[in-house]
């Protein structure tokens, strides 16, 4: 296989130009889809037979929670690639993942609490799913703190990559917590390869919102990556030429 | 061994070590990670004595008795094999109703005289309502009910959880 394109993309100047060019193509469709899916989720979709209108928070809760897991997996894989192949750009991608990932986790926990109070009767419960998701937030925060504690960016990359890989074990535990144990949290609604447990009349805004969150994350990743490259390459000739 | 190979091995070993540690930990904790136990566990003697714990199951159809003029309520929790009677005084979540999955936190106490032989009684401090992952409009739920599917659906909501195996 010819990997030239990959090595080219992994060079900071190409990656910088690529990320800047890609960003608007992710951001604006994501914004439009979010607006449509919010409108459809709030006003078009019929209320749930049990939870009435309270279930509508699912259109934010599920995409945020899915992304919190996905972003962490991506961060750990990028960190692993950076560690094995000594690829600085992979470390930069991992570093750019952490802030959006932490925000999605906070959003999932907050919307979960807002949903839990009227339906379950509690803001919080030490349920396996909720507890493991809270641990995920601490993994993100720990990653940030570890990264911030090194002056040398190369050492920060390597140390935080190990932490990211260690935390990866939590991801399948979060995903299967509702299957392995009795829990207060309900099972998974959306299914990639099977019938989803949500009525077809309600599922479209949920899928659109999920795609919108994905693309929005892509735009945030482009921004974060550009910021990382600017910081790491601040003395490089190509960057000086671009700025001048 | 090339340096890259060595780093690959290093990453592989991290993943292996952490996942086996997690697997041992979770196997050891299995019983304690359960958010709740079910009435059958209570009858199998697996419920803690003199200590609060969480009990989960369905609110038995027709078992809810409210005391007029107070928040006092009594109902049976069932896992379709055994029932435990629960007494509670306080505000209930919106989803609480007969046939709904609930998780109550409380302590087992001696059955009172007005109860049947062998019946178990729990005084609850907290009642949480569960809901399952099925979402549908009211008219769809209505037509499912007509085809007697709702009952089966609600049953799977309780039994879809794995049995407690300590």
Interface residues (C-beta under 8 A of the other chain):
Chain A: X46 X47 X48 X49 X50 X51 X54 X55 X58 X80 X83 X84 X85 X86 X118 X119 X120 X121 X122 X125 X126 X127 X128 X162 X165 X166 X168 X169 X170 X173 X179 X180 X181 X182 X183 X184 X186 X187 X188 X189 X197 X198 X199 X201 X202
Chain B: X4 X7 X8 X10 X11 X14 X15 X18 X19 X22 X26 X30 X33 X34 X35 X36 X37 X38 X56 X91 X92 X93 X94 X95 X96 X103 X126 X127 X128 X129 X130 X131 X132 X133 X134 X135 X136 X137 X138 X139 X140 X141 X142 X160 X161 X162 X164
